[in-house]
Amino acid sequence: MQKDKPFSQACENNKAPILEKLTELFKQPGTILEIGTGTGQHAVHFASHLPHLVWQPSDHPQNAQLARAWIDDSELGNIYSPIALNVLEGNWSGLPAIDGVFSANTAHIMAWQEVEAMFHGVSRILPVNGLFCLYGPFSYGSRHTSESNSRFDLSLRTQAPHMGIRDMEDLVALGAETGLALEDDFEMPANNRLLVWRKF
């Protein structure tokens, strides 16, 4: 057991409610790509509870090995080694065959150009009817769903102008452009949502 593994309190807080939804959504055996794996806490939790799935962690090249400690300690046979994936470079060819995609708390950290690239890449690798589950805070008609999300959005934009909570109107339009239809929009704890897109 490795000491001082990277730790995200947000992952600990939201892993159970996210797992509850993923259990309903990813019922068939397959390989799930996680974009923005981070510490690996989500990957380990989901793979341990969903043994019919193989989890493929990925993250930006600067962070791709951050999940290694959690994954190695888990000794789970259904998690692949984390891979480096820069959505802007479009280097999706090194992936195994993907049946579904999951990403948490990435869209508001990425620049909008990167969000667009993520949707285009996901659409290319998903089979028809494959699901893309995107978790995080979102606004609706340029209105935040809570005062805390409004403060969070301001904090993000103060840190870096390219960051910010994404609006559903923009995401739905982007999905239509890239062959992804919004199928479900689940309310989650702490003013977050789980958006479910289906490849058409």
Secondary structure, DSSP 8 states (H G I E B T S, - for coil): --SS----HHHHHHHHHHHHHHHHH--S-EEEEEES-TTSHHHHHHHHH-TTEEEEEEE-TTTTTTTHHHHHHHT-TTB---EE--GGGT--TTS---SEEEEES-TTTS-HHHHHHHHHHHHHHS-TT-EEEEEE-EEBTTB-SSHHHHHHHHHHHHH-TT---EEHHHHHHHHHHHTEEEEEEEEETTTEEEEEEEE-
